[in-house]
Amino acid sequence: MISEKLKPCSFFTKATIWLLLLSQILKTYGFVSYWNFASIPTYILALAYLVMMGTNSKKYKVDMPLELPLFFCYWIVIHIYSNIHGNPFPDSIIQIIISFILFWGVITANQLPRLIYYYRIVGAICIGFFFIQEIGYYSSGYRISGVFSFLPIALNSVSDMGSFMMEKITATRSSSFFSEPAYFAQYIIPLLAIEIFYDKSRLHNLYSAIILIAILLSSAGSGIVGLSGVVVAYVLSLTKLKKSNRFLAVVFSTVLLLMVSNYYMNSVIGQRLRERQTEVSYEYQGGSRSGFMRLYRGLHVFENYSPTEKIFGNDNNQEIFHHIIRSDAFDTFGENNDTFFNGYQYCLLRTGFIGLFIMVLLIYKILRQNSFCGKAIILSFACLMAVEAMFFGNNMILFLILAYRMKQRNLSSNESSLYIKHRLR
């Protein structure tokens, strides 16, 4: 695709796009975790958009895949049934729904170029600061924190701003302006796909190489997992080349991949990443077992579900907690209301096999007939769902909107090409 001129839009649209792109950073700050500086403006703008929809339903619509409202409706039914003897009102689900209404309603296929343009700006600033942190660390032994100390902190795991800043200054890994290196790596993975597939030029190829280096330097395991989706899409794209070009591209890509992999895995960063593989085992006694918690912990809880719960799910927090207590992985659940599950496991626990089927169907629908850029983003999302808690947060919305809007524009472009060919006959 060729870079397009941005179409005029309202201040409301611009503010919504900026909010989506900055929310992964803003959620670190606020009064409490559920009322942070990402969620508060999201709810305010969402309510404003609902009012605008009420006054002009033809102009303000919500264009999203059918599987999303289907999943929300099913989730609400399961929540009400699971909490029939308590508080059946699905307030948390309603908050998620109005967030989706805002972003999916405002960021249409026509606004995709603007979303990408702003995304490149934010991504460049974050990546640039990441490298400043790395240079500072290797030259002085300390990192610039990347923390906005004048804002209140909203992380449950952090007691005060001072300790949070000290943690970032003395950290072994840089995270740019994000609270964790993993969030930084996840954030720029769609940007990597955009620079590889969306525009074709040497400048974008150079930028994609810089993004790739930043992801590898972050040493985030989830970043490596997310990269696999981009790699798969890139391999698929090679099949569309001419035979002569395809052979050269495959040979060059294979040699380059082997060289980079060998250098990376033998470096200090690669060694640190290899050491983290042992964390996947439940028997690991060296400290953190984050690998086990990301990949398997939720399945141990799910084993205690009744057959009915496994099929339909259970959205009652108290009952889920009882299942956690009875699971053989209970000792991996720490303090501060630790209920981390990856996206697929959260979906299983809350909505059962039926909800998981709808989620997989959503991913498949976005994947089909998409451009290679859209395929790379949705495949990366599918991979990250297996290791991260990417379940209806704004980071999930960013991945899905980018991938789905690219599919819409790809289908529209294909239809236009077929129409032109038909007219020329």
SULQUI-V201348 format. One record per residue. RES is the residue in one small letter. D_CENTER is the distance of its C-alpha to the mean C-alpha in Angstrom with 1 decimal. Layout:
BEGIN
RES | D_CENTER
RES | D_CENTER
END
This chain:
BEGIN
m | 23.5
i | 25.4
s | 24.2
e | 25.3
k | 26.9
l | 25.0
k | 26.6
p | 28.0
c | 26.0
s | 26.6
f | 25.7
f | 23.7
t | 21.5
k | 21.0
a | 20.4
t | 17.7
i | 15.8
w | 16.3
l | 15.1
l | 11.7
l | 11.4
l | 13.0
s | 11.7
q | 9.5
i | 12.9
l | 15.1
k | 14.0
t | 15.8
y | 19.0
g | 21.1
f | 23.7
v | 22.0
s | 18.4
y | 18.3
w | 20.1
n | 18.3
f | 18.4
a | 15.2
s | 16.2
i | 19.9
p | 19.7
t | 17.2
y | 19.8
i | 22.7
l | 21.4
a | 20.5
l | 24.0
a | 25.5
y | 23.9
l | 25.3
v | 28.6
m | 28.5
m | 27.7
g | 30.7
t | 33.0
n | 32.0
s | 30.1
k | 30.8
k | 29.2
y | 26.1
k | 24.3
v | 21.0
d | 20.0
m | 17.4
p | 17.7
l | 20.4
e | 18.3
l | 16.3
p | 19.5
l | 21.0
f | 18.5
f | 18.9
c | 22.7
y | 22.8
w | 20.7
i | 23.2
v | 26.1
i | 25.1
h | 24.5
i | 28.0
y | 29.7
s | 28.2
n | 29.3
i | 32.6
h | 34.6
g | 32.5
n | 30.4
p | 29.2
f | 27.6
p | 23.8
d | 23.0
s | 19.5
i | 18.7
i | 20.5
q | 18.5
i | 15.3
i | 17.3
i | 18.6
s | 15.3
f | 14.4
i | 18.0
l | 17.7
f | 14.8
w | 15.7
g | 19.3
v | 19.3
i | 16.9
t | 19.0
a | 19.4
n | 22.1
q | 19.7
l | 17.3
p | 19.4
r | 19.3
l | 15.6
i | 15.5
y | 18.5
y | 17.2
y | 13.8
r | 16.2
i | 18.2
v | 15.6
g | 14.2
a | 17.9
i | 18.8
c | 16.1
i | 16.9
g | 20.6
f | 20.6
f | 18.9
f | 21.9
i | 24.3
q | 23.2
e | 23.8
i | 27.1
g | 28.2
y | 27.5
y | 29.4
s | 32.2
s | 32.7
g | 30.8
y | 28.8
r | 25.6
i | 25.2
s | 23.1
g | 20.8
v | 21.4
f | 22.8
s | 25.7
f | 27.2
l | 24.5
p | 24.5
i | 21.9
a | 19.9
l | 18.7
n | 20.6
s | 20.9
v | 22.6
s | 26.2
d | 26.8
m | 25.8
g | 28.4
s | 27.1
f | 23.5
m | 24.8
m | 27.0
e | 24.2
k | 22.3
i | 25.6
t | 26.6
a | 23.2
t | 23.4
r | 20.0
s | 18.9
s | 15.7
s | 16.6
f | 16.3
f | 13.4
s | 14.6
e | 13.6
p | 13.4
a | 10.3
y | 8.3
f | 10.2
a | 9.6
q | 5.9
y | 6.6
i | 9.4
i | 8.6
p | 8.6
l | 11.5
l | 13.2
a | 13.2
i | 14.7
e | 17.3
i | 18.3
f | 18.7
y | 18.9
d | 21.9
k | 24.5
s | 26.3
r | 27.1
l | 25.4
h | 22.0
n | 22.8
l | 23.6
y | 20.4
s | 18.3
a | 20.5
i | 19.9
i | 16.1
l | 16.6
i | 19.0
a | 16.8
i | 14.2
l | 17.2
l | 18.9
s | 16.2
s | 17.1
a | 13.7
g | 14.0
s | 10.3
g | 10.4
i | 13.3
v | 11.9
g | 9.1
l | 12.1
s | 14.0
g | 12.4
v | 13.6
v | 16.8
v | 17.5
a | 17.2
y | 19.4
v | 21.9
l | 22.1
s | 22.7
l | 25.7
t | 27.4
k | 27.9
l | 29.9
k | 33.7
k | 35.1
s | 36.5
n | 33.3
r | 31.2
f | 33.4
l | 33.1
a | 29.4
v | 28.9
v | 31.4
f | 30.0
s | 26.4
t | 27.6
v | 29.8
l | 27.2
l | 24.6
l | 27.4
m | 28.5
v | 25.2
s | 24.3
n | 27.8
y | 27.7
y | 24.3
m | 25.1
n | 28.6
s | 27.4
v | 27.0
i | 23.2
g | 23.4
q | 25.9
r | 23.7
l | 20.9
r | 23.6
e | 24.8
r | 21.6
q | 22.0
t | 24.8
e | 22.5
v | 21.6
s | 25.1
y | 26.2
e | 29.5
y | 28.0
q | 30.1
g | 29.0
g | 26.8
s | 23.1
r | 22.1
s | 18.4
g | 18.2
f | 20.2
m | 18.4
r | 15.0
l | 16.7
y | 19.8
r | 20.4
g | 19.3
l | 21.5
h | 24.5
v | 24.1
f | 23.8
e | 27.0
n | 28.9
y | 28.1
s | 31.0
p | 31.0
t | 30.5
e | 27.5
k | 25.9
i | 26.4
f | 25.6
g | 23.6
n | 24.4
d | 22.7
n | 25.4
n | 24.1
q | 27.6
e | 28.1
i | 24.8
f | 26.0
h | 29.3
h | 27.7
i | 25.9
i | 29.3
r | 30.9
s | 28.4
d | 29.5
a | 26.2
f | 27.1
d | 27.9
t | 24.4
f | 23.4
g | 24.1
e | 25.1
n | 23.3
n | 22.3
d | 20.2
t | 18.6
f | 15.5
f | 14.6
n | 11.8
g | 10.3
y | 13.2
q | 15.7
y | 14.9
c | 15.4
l | 18.5
l | 19.9
r | 19.5
t | 20.3
g | 21.9
f | 22.2
i | 22.6
g | 19.2
l | 17.5
f | 19.6
i | 18.4
m | 14.7
v | 15.7
l | 17.9
l | 15.2
i | 13.3
y | 16.8
k | 17.8
i | 15.2
l | 15.9
r | 19.6
q | 21.5
n | 18.5
s | 19.0
f | 18.0
c | 15.4
g | 13.9
k | 14.4
a | 12.7
i | 9.4
i | 9.7
l | 11.1
s | 8.4
f | 6.1
a | 9.4
c | 10.0
l | 7.1
m | 8.1
a | 11.4
v | 10.9
e | 8.4
a | 8.9
m | 5.8
f | 8.7
f | 9.4
g | 8.1
n | 7.7
n | 4.1
m | 4.5
i | 7.5
l | 6.7
f | 5.6
l | 8.5
i | 10.8
l | 10.9
a | 11.5
y | 14.0
r | 15.8
m | 16.4
k | 17.9
q | 20.1
r | 21.3
n | 21.9
l | 24.0
s | 25.8
s | 26.6
n | 27.9
e | 30.1
s | 31.5
s | 32.4
l | 34.1
y | 36.0
i | 37.2
k | 38.4
h | 40.2
r | 42.0
l | 43.1
r | 44.8
END
